Amino acid sequence: MRLTDLQIRKLKSPASGQKTYFDETLPGFGVRVSQGGTKSFIVLLGRSRRRKTIGRYPDFSLQKARWEAKRLIGNSSFDDLTKLPEITFDKAKERFLADAEARNKPRTVEEYRRLLDRHFEIKKPLHRIQRRDIMAVVEGLRKTPSEAKHAFVAIRTMMNWCLKHGLIEASPMPRMTFQSEARSRVLSDLELKTIWRRSKKVNYPYGTIIQLLILTGQRRGEIAGLRRSWIDDCSITFPAGFTKNKREHRIPLGLLAKSIIKEIDVESDLLFPSRLDDEKPFNGWSKCKRHFDKTLQVAPYTLHDLRRTYSSKLAELGVPIHVTEKLLNHVSGAISGVAAVYNRHSYWNEMNEGVAKFEGWLSEQAAD
């Protein structure tokens, strides 16, 4: 935490032993609270993290304790730096990723590797990296806020791992809060037509997934996890435990979507199994999207933008909002609260009409 007089006064005594609260603005400096309520300032010095008591609060003020901690850290820092291992950033990155492979999902490790390789070319020994080196990269990504956030999280995760494993004495990462704006990207008719045509040229599974995302407006995880046993001649029924809101969700299948599903030739119940396990769904999102978008003349977009575009196009085609919400499995829209409890009408015919309108419109666009 950021230590202040108010924060220190509010610190409660632990049930037993002692508890130390470290100051985020000065690594190694903190206040230790004992079971009896005594509060003492401490500082950790050297690579051995030797603890030195500075003074007891409130007899020793916070300001005075912080200055003393800086003096003590300064006196020991030169000797400590000369003893730190001369491990390079790239070598530390290799060790971090190797460890991550044993603890994280493959797609998580792949994304860490992409972000670190692409954005952080730091030619310094690891312990010489400073906050400004990190922030120079993050601030250089201002035009792509989402990428900036992901890059920041990746380097912070790596630096925290290095700290935990004794490769550095303090992380250079600043505390930062990213305020994400609500996404509102809706693809133009030309952009959607371009993506649709591209999806028909890309091999299964990714191209087929894109087609079904466009035609159904469902979430990417719902399409990737789609099972043959959930599909009949006219609909898909997602079981309650599978959907985001944990409710069973049934949608009609249009003629175009049915023809695409019929062409999928896999032996497993999953329509889009992973390459290594028939019981796990497709998960190669990042790599496949980069390949898919490589020659695509479309401004940056996310797969969720296809869902938003589907909803917007249904509205444009005159489909009532409550019918669109049924198709998208929204539970807090036009029919919610008490109305949702008493209105059990499925709107099945209206949903079928909406799906037919969208497929008809898309077929006309693709034929241009």
Beta strands, then each sheet from edge to edge (+ up, - down):
strand 1: 18-22
strand 2: 29-34
strand 3: 39-45
strand 4: 50-57
strand 5: 235-238
strand 6: 249-252
sheet 1: 1+ 2- 3+ 4-
sheet 2: 5+ 6-
end
